[in-house]
Amino acid sequence: MDKPPVFTVEEIARFRAELAARRSPGAYEPGRWSVSPLNRSTDVVGSLPRTVRLRDATLRSIETLPGVVAPAGAKEAFLRRLVGSGISEVVTAGLGTRDDAALKAEVALVKGENSECRIVCPLMRSTQDIDRAAAAGYDAVQVWVQGFGETSLIYQAPVYGQAWRGEEWRTPRTPRDRPTVLARAVRLIEYGRDRGLDVVVPLLMVSYATEETHEESVTVLARAGATELTLFDGPGAMSPEAYAHLVRQTRALAPEVEVGLHPHNTFGLAVGCAVAAVRAGAATVELSVNGYCGGPGNADLAATALAFEALYGVRTGIRTEHLTELADAGAELTGYHPAWNHPVTGTHAFCWGGMDLITQETEIDPLLHNCLEPAVVGNARKVPFTPDSGPYTLADKLGALGIDLSHAQVDALLVRARELMASEDRLLTDEDLAALAEEAR
C-alpha cells in the first residue's frame, strides 16, 4: 500500500535545509557519517595528525583467551582477512612451538596480501629468538620490558618452573633491580638493530611508572636504539589524560623515537585513551579485532578506526567496509561473540527499535539517530517490529515481505499483532506477520 504522507514535500525540504545548516564538510559526508562539527574544531579538540598507524595484535592476544584452540588453517584465513582490511601493521603470535617454515609462511602470507604491511614478532626473550624472526623475514620484533625492578620476578616464567622442580632460581644472573632489568632489554635491542630489524619496545605496567622510573627507562632504551617505545597498560588503569601526559613526557625525553600505546578497556575508555595519546603525539595504537585480549580486552579495531576517521578526520588506511566481516571472522575463530550493541560492528549497533518516529526518520535523512551509515563498516540497519511500532513501520515490514494490504487491513493487523505479542511475551517473526496478513485479507 502507499503510506499516507505525514509531511508535505515543502516541509521535508525545510527539514533538510535545517539539517544542512547545522552540518559542515568533513564532519558531514553524505552516505558516510554525520558527526558534530565541534569534533573537527582545533579550538575544541586540539590538534591531531593527518594520519595514525593502527597495529593489530589479535593473533597474539587470542593466545590469552581461555578455551581458544584455533587450528592453523583458521588462523591463516583470519590473518588474510585482517591484512586485506588495510591494517598497516600486524603483531603475530609469538614463536612458541612453531618451526621456521611456519614462521616464513606467515610472513609470506602477509606480504603476499600487502607488501607494505609491517609484520612484528612479539615476545623476544633471547638473541636466538631474534635470529629466528630475522631469518623468517619479519620487519620488526618486540622486546617487552617489565615495569618494575625486583617485582619483575613475578613475570619471569623460568622462575616458576625452577621453583616447581625444587631448583634454586636465585642466582647472580637473576634480575633483582631496575638497572639489571633494563640491561637485559638493552642487549636484545642492540642485537635486534644489528640484525637490521626495527625493535618495538613495550614498556609494561606503565600505570605504575613514576616520573623518575619512566625517565630512566626511556633514556636507557632510546639510547640502545629502540625504534618505538610502546606504553602498555595491562591493568587498564590509565585515564586518557594520564596517557596523554606520559606520551608527552616520553616524546620530550626521546624526541627521535616514536611513541605507541597499548591501552586496555577496564573502564570502557580504551578508544578515548587512544585518541588522547595520539593528540599528544603518539604515532601508533596497538589494538585488536573485537578488543580481544585477556581481562577487559584492548581497544577495538573497528571502534578505534571509525573514531579517528569519522569523528576527527584522521586517516587510518583501514578499508572500513570490511570491518563487520572481520569482526564476524574473529568471533568465528575464537568463539567469543561481542555484545549485540558492540560499537560499529554489533549485530544491533544500527537498530533503534520500532517506533514510527524512529523508523520513518530515515526517509527524511538516514544520518539522524545513526551518525554512521551502516554500509561504511559493512553492517546493516535493522528495523524491528515491536509493541511500540505503529502502522507506518508495519506497512514497511509488509512491503519488504511483498505483502500488499489496504489501509483498513493494516489497522486490523496491527491490533492483532499487538495482542499476540502481549499474550505470548515475544516479538513476532516475519513468518508470523505473513500468517497474520493472510488472515487479515
C-alpha positions in Angstrom: 0.0 0.0 0.0 1.0 3.6 -0.4 1.6 5.0 3.1 -0.4 8.2 3.8 2.2 11.0 3.7 2.9 12.6 7.1 4.8 15.6 5.9 4.5 17.7 2.7 7.2 17.9 0.1 7.8 21.5 1.2 8.1 20.6 4.9 10.6 17.9 4.1 12.6 20.3 2.1 12.7 22.7 5.0 13.7 19.9 7.4 16.6 19.0 5.2 17.7 22.6 4.8 17.7 23.0 8.6 19.9 19.9 8.9 22.3 21.1 6.2 22.7 24.4 8.0 23.9 22.5 11.1 26.4 20.4 9.3 29.8 21.1 7.9 32.0 19.4 5.3 34.2 16.6 6.8 32.1 16.2 9.8 29.3 15.5 7.4 30.0 13.2 4.5 26.7 12.2 2.7 26.3 8.4 2.7 29.0 8.0 5.3 28.6 9.9 8.5 27.2 13.0 10.2 29.0 14.0 13.4 29.3 17.2 15.4 31.3 19.9 13.7 32.8 20.5 17.1 34.9 17.3 16.6 36.7 19.0 13.7 37.4 22.3 15.5 41.0 22.6 16.8 39.7 25.1 19.3 37.6 22.4 20.9 39.6 19.1 20.4 43.1 20.4 19.9 45.4 19.4 17.1 45.6 15.9 15.7 47.8 14.4 13.0 46.6 13.8 9.5 47.2 10.0 9.8 47.7 7.4 12.5 49.0 3.8 12.3 46.9 1.0 13.8 48.8 -2.1 14.8 46.6 -5.2 15.2 47.7 -7.7 17.8 44.7 -10.1 17.6 46.7 -13.2 16.8 48.9 -12.7 19.9 46.0 -11.5 22.1 43.8 -14.6 21.5 46.6 -16.7 23.0 45.3 -15.3 26.3 41.7 -16.1 25.8 40.6 -19.2 27.7 39.3 -22.1 25.6 40.5 -20.8 22.2 42.2 -23.6 20.3 42.0 -22.4 16.7 43.6 -24.6 14.0 46.5 -23.2 11.9 44.3 -23.0 8.8 41.7 -20.9 10.5 44.3 -18.5 11.8 45.7 -18.2 8.3 42.3 -17.4 6.9 41.7 -14.8 9.6 45.1 -13.2 9.0 44.4 -13.0 5.3 41.2 -11.1 6.1 42.9 -8.9 8.6 45.7 -7.8 6.2 43.1 -7.3 3.5 41.3 -4.8 5.7 44.2 -2.4 5.1 45.8 -2.7 8.6 49.2 -1.1 8.4 50.9 -3.4 11.0 50.3 -6.9 12.4 51.7 -8.4 15.5 51.6 -12.2 15.1 51.6 -14.9 17.8 54.9 -15.5 19.5 57.4 -18.1 18.3 56.0 -20.7 20.6 56.4 -24.2 19.3 56.2 -23.1 15.6 59.0 -24.2 13.3 61.0 -21.9 11.0 58.9 -23.0 8.0 55.7 -21.9 9.7 57.2 -18.5 10.5 58.3 -17.9 7.0 54.9 -19.0 5.6 53.3 -16.4 7.9 55.5 -13.6 6.7 54.9 -14.7 3.1 51.1 -14.7 3.6 51.1 -11.1 5.0 53.5 -9.8 2.3 51.5 -11.6 -0.4 48.4 -9.8 0.7 50.0 -6.4 1.2 53.8 -5.9 0.8 53.5 -2.6 2.7 52.1 -4.2 5.8 54.7 -4.3 8.6 54.8 -7.6 10.4 56.0 -7.7 14.0 57.1 -10.8 16.0 56.5 -10.3 19.8 58.0 -11.7 23.0 61.7 -11.8 22.1 63.5 -13.3 25.1 66.9 -14.2 23.6 69.2 -13.5 20.7 68.2 -16.9 19.3 64.6 -15.7 19.2 65.7 -12.6 17.3 67.8 -14.7 14.9 64.7 -16.8 14.1 62.5 -13.8 13.5 65.1 -12.1 11.2 65.6 -15.3 9.2 61.8 -15.7 8.7 61.6 -12.2 7.3 59.8 -10.2 10.0 60.2 -6.4 9.7 60.3 -5.8 13.5 60.4 -7.6 16.8 59.1 -6.7 20.2 61.3 -6.7 23.3 59.0 -6.5 26.3 60.3 -4.7 29.3 58.6 -5.2 32.7 57.9 -2.0 34.6 59.4 -2.9 38.0 62.7 -3.8 39.5 62.8 -6.8 41.8 59.0 -7.2 41.4 59.5 -8.0 37.8 60.5 -11.5 39.0 56.8 -12.2 39.2 56.7 -12.2 35.4 59.7 -14.4 34.8 58.3 -17.7 33.6 61.5 -19.8 34.2 61.3 -18.9 37.9 58.1 -20.9 38.3 59.5 -24.0 36.5 62.6 -24.0 38.6 60.8 -23.5 41.8 58.4 -26.3 41.0 61.3 -28.6 40.4 62.9 -27.6 43.6 65.8 -25.8 41.9 67.4 -22.7 43.1 66.5 -19.8 40.8 68.1 -17.1 42.9 71.4 -16.7 41.1 73.7 -13.8 40.2 72.0 -13.7 36.8 68.6 -13.2 38.3 67.5 -9.6 37.8 66.9 -8.0 41.2 66.8 -4.3 40.4 65.7 -1.9 37.7 69.1 -1.4 36.1 69.5 -5.1 35.6 66.0 -5.4 34.1 66.9 -2.6 31.7 70.3 -4.0 30.9 68.8 -7.3 29.7 66.5 -5.4 27.4 69.3 -3.2 26.1 71.3 -6.3 24.9 68.3 -7.6 22.9 67.5 -4.1 21.4 71.1 -3.7 20.3 71.2 -7.2 18.9 67.9 -6.7 17.0 69.1 -3.5 15.5 72.3 -5.1 14.4 70.3 -7.7 12.6 68.6 -5.0 10.7 65.2 -5.2 12.4 63.0 -2.4 13.9 62.8 -3.0 17.6 59.5 -2.1 19.2 59.8 -1.9 23.0 56.6 -2.3 25.0 57.0 -0.7 28.5 54.7 -2.8 30.6 52.6 -1.8 33.6 53.0 1.9 32.8 50.3 2.8 35.3 52.9 2.2 38.0 55.5 4.4 36.4 56.8 7.4 38.3 58.4 10.4 36.7 61.8 9.1 37.8 61.4 5.5 36.8 59.9 6.4 33.4 62.7 8.9 32.7 65.3 6.2 33.5 63.6 3.6 31.2 63.0 5.9 28.3 66.6 7.3 28.4 68.2 3.9 28.6 66.1 2.2 26.0 66.2 5.0 23.5 69.9 5.2 23.7 70.0 1.4 23.0 68.3 2.1 19.7 64.6 1.3 20.3 62.6 2.2 17.2 59.4 2.7 19.2 58.5 2.9 22.9 55.0 1.5 23.4 53.2 2.4 26.6 51.4 -0.9 27.7 48.7 -0.5 30.3 47.7 -4.1 31.0 45.6 -3.2 34.1 43.7 -0.5 32.1 44.5 1.9 35.0 45.5 4.9 32.8 42.9 7.6 32.1 43.1 9.4 28.7 44.6 12.4 30.4 47.3 10.3 32.1 48.1 8.6 28.8 48.5 11.9 27.1 50.8 13.1 29.8 53.0 10.1 29.6 53.2 10.4 25.8 54.3 14.0 26.1 56.9 13.1 28.7 58.2 10.2 26.5 58.5 12.4 23.4 60.3 15.1 25.4 62.8 12.6 26.7 63.4 10.8 23.4 62.2 13.0 20.5 63.9 10.8 17.9 61.9 7.7 19.0 58.3 7.0 18.0 55.8 6.5 20.8 52.9 4.0 20.7 50.3 2.8 23.1 48.5 -0.4 24.0 45.5 0.5 26.2 43.1 -1.8 27.9 39.4 -1.3 28.3 38.8 -1.7 32.0 36.6 1.4 32.2 35.4 1.5 28.6 38.0 4.2 27.9 40.5 2.4 25.6 39.4 4.3 22.5 39.4 7.5 24.5 43.0 6.7 25.6 44.0 6.1 22.0 42.6 9.5 20.9 44.2 11.4 23.8 47.6 9.7 23.3 47.6 10.4 19.5 46.6 14.0 20.1 49.7 14.2 22.5 52.0 12.8 19.8 51.7 9.0 19.8 52.2 7.6 16.3 50.8 4.1 16.7 47.9 2.4 18.5 48.1 -1.3 19.2 44.7 -2.9 19.4 42.7 -6.0 18.3 39.6 -7.2 16.5 36.7 -7.1 18.8 39.1 -5.9 21.5 40.3 -9.5 22.1 42.8 -10.0 24.9 42.8 -11.2 28.4 40.7 -9.4 31.1 38.7 -6.5 29.8 40.5 -6.6 26.4 42.1 -4.0 24.2 40.8 -1.1 22.2 38.6 -2.5 19.4 39.9 -2.1 15.9 36.6 -1.1 14.3 35.6 1.4 17.0 39.1 3.0 17.1 39.3 3.3 13.3 35.9 4.9 13.0 36.6 7.2 15.9 39.6 8.6 14.2 38.1 8.6 10.7 34.6 9.9 11.4 34.9 12.0 14.5 38.3 13.6 13.9 39.1 13.2 10.2 42.4 11.3 11.0 43.1 8.7 8.3 44.0 5.1 9.3 44.2 3.4 6.0 41.6 0.9 7.0 39.1 -0.3 4.4 36.2 0.3 6.8 33.7 -1.6 4.7 35.5 -4.9 5.7 35.2 -4.3 9.5 32.0 -6.1 10.3 33.0 -9.1 8.2 36.3 -9.1 10.0 34.6 -8.9 13.4 32.4 -11.8 12.5 35.5 -13.8 11.4 37.1 -13.0 14.8 34.1 -14.3 16.6 34.1 -17.5 14.4 37.8 -18.0 15.1 37.6 -17.6 18.9 34.1 -18.5 19.9 34.0 -15.2 21.7 31.0 -13.2 20.4 30.7 -9.5 21.0 27.7 -7.9 22.6 24.7 -7.2 20.4 25.3 -3.5 20.7 29.1 -3.7 20.4 30.2 -0.4 18.8 30.2 -0.2 15.0 30.1 -4.0 14.3 27.5 -5.3 16.7 24.5 -7.1 15.2 22.2 -4.4 16.5 24.6 -1.4 16.5 22.3 0.2 14.0 18.9 -0.7 15.5 16.9 1.9 17.4 13.7 0.0 17.9 10.4 0.0 16.1 8.7 3.3 16.9 7.3 5.0 13.8 9.0 8.3 14.7 12.4 6.4 14.6 11.8 4.1 11.6 10.4 6.9 9.4 13.1 9.4 10.1 15.4 7.7 7.6 13.1 8.8 4.8 13.9 12.4 5.8 17.6 11.8 6.4 19.3 8.4 7.2 22.1 10.0 9.3 20.0 11.3 12.2 20.0 8.7 15.0 22.6 6.7 13.1 25.5 9.1 12.8 27.3 6.4 10.7 25.9 4.8 7.6 26.0 1.1 8.3 27.4 0.2 4.9 30.5 2.2 5.7 31.5 -0.6 8.1 29.9 -3.4 6.2 27.0 -3.6 8.7 23.2 -3.2 8.2 20.4 -1.1 9.6 17.8 -3.3 11.4 14.2 -2.2 11.8 12.3 -4.5 14.2 8.5 -4.7 14.6 7.8 -4.2 18.3 4.8 -3.4 20.6 5.7 0.2 20.1 5.5 0.1 16.3 2.8 1.9 14.5 1.1 1.4 11.1 4.0 3.0 9.2 6.5 0.6 10.5 4.1 -2.3 9.9 3.4 -1.2 6.4 7.2 -1.1 5.7 7.6 -4.6 7.1 4.8 -5.9 5.0 6.2 -4.1 1.9 9.6 -5.8 2.5 7.7 -9.1 2.6 5.9 -8.4 -0.7 2.5 -8.2 1.0 0.1 -5.5 -0.1 -2.8 -4.8 2.3 -5.4 -2.0 2.4 -5.3 0.8 5.0 -8.1 -0.9 7.0 -6.4 -4.3 6.8 -3.1 -2.8 8.1 -5.0 -1.3 11.1 -6.7 -4.6 11.9 -3.4 -6.5 11.5 -1.7 -4.0 13.9 -4.3 -4.7 16.6 -4.0 -8.4 16.2 -0.2 -8.3 16.2 0.0 -6.3 19.4 -2.4 -8.7 21.0 -0.3 -11.7 20.0 2.9 -10.1 21.3 1.3 -9.3 24.6 -0.2 -12.8 25.1 3.0 -14.7 24.1 5.6 -12.2 25.5 7.7 -12.1 22.4 8.3 -10.2 19.2 6.8 -11.5 16.0 8.8 -13.0 13.2 8.4 -12.2 9.5 6.6 -15.6 9.2 4.2 -14.6 12.0 3.4 -11.3 10.3 2.9 -13.1 6.9 0.5 -15.5 8.6 -1.5 -12.7 10.2 -1.6 -10.8 7.0 -3.1 -13.8 5.3 -5.8 -13.9 8.0 -6.5 -10.2 7.5 -7.2 -10.5 3.8 
